[in-house]
Amino acid sequence: MKILFALVAILLAVCSLYLIIDLSPRLNWFWRILKALIFPLFISIVIAYLLNPIVHALHRRQVPRGIAVLTIYFTFLLISIVFLMKVIPASIIQFKDFGEHLPDLIRTYQGWLDEIHEHKYDLPDSLRLSIDHALITMEQKTSLFFSSVLNGAGELLSKMIGFLVIPFLVFYLLKDMKVIQKGILLLIPRSHRKEFGKVIAEVDDALGNYVAGQLIVAFVIGGLAYLGYWILGMPYAIILAFIIMVTNIIPYFGPLIGAIPSIFVALTISVKMTIWVLVINLIIQIVEGNILSPLIMGKKLRLHPILIILALLVGGEVGGLVGLIFAVPIVAVSRVVFNHAVARLVKH
């Protein structure tokens, strides 16, 4: 009977997936609404997820949950507002300056590419073909990078309305966290609730450690990058450090990806600046790869670095950038579920 039920469930899932794919061109309006809802909800869940342990700690010390939520919520809001008031004006100036100088940067690189094209005919055929292929690839990647930066900025502005609802969502998620958890448990059959609760608790612990740890690492790495670029006198230091901070949510490879824009900018200044930028990013990579990430992901998630790297390779191949971001959390959750499934099979 259980096998029949499983086969019916799989058949229904396959049929549902087929219908979604078949109807997807007619559901563009639905996907647009869904995307508009998912972005603020996702950010709100992450913030609530980070603040909930502090609220829970205050609640354990006999502070009513409502007062604990209000205290932590308004403290977080105040710190965020002060931080944004300090950072946003300088960021706007640097973004404006970067936008004005972007055509000059593109022309500089185009000049270098033209010069390489002129001298390539003095080289052997095999080497010339390799250079041609490398140049075409580099031009495509560079064009894609700059267009994605501009499109990303425009998309970010279009989502500013979504940011306005985030504080309200965070407040109600924190306030009603226990109610939400109980509501989810009510959807599970009574005989499986206890075991499901244990699985959720372990998943919550693993994801909580990962999210909090990665955000701490990202802020530390972003701060180190900004400090290094500021000492060097690099233009657009805030923007370049912010890129490194954001890409750092990808374990191990994040700082390398984030360093590419700063190296491009440094090349337009001088060879000496480029060398110093490479040194700064090498130090950041050493700190991130050998101290911070292993300490947080290796110990708290109890995942071997080889497993993390394999997860990133598979995630990048399957889902691109999104796959890289979610690869490690998915593996962490899968490990918890797998361990409980094996324990259940052994028990029965």
Secondary structure as UniProt FT lines:
FT   HELIX           2..23
FT   HELIX           24..27
FT   HELIX           28..60
FT   TURN            61..62
FT   HELIX           65..119
FT   HELIX           120..122
FT   HELIX           125..158
FT   HELIX           160..175
FT   HELIX           177..186
FT   HELIX           190..192
FT   HELIX           193..232
FT   TURN            235..236
FT   HELIX           237..247
FT   TURN            248..249
FT   TURN            251..253
FT   HELIX           254..267
FT   TURN            268..269
FT   HELIX           271..287
FT   HELIX           288..292
FT   HELIX           294..298
FT   HELIX           299..300
FT   HELIX           305..347
//
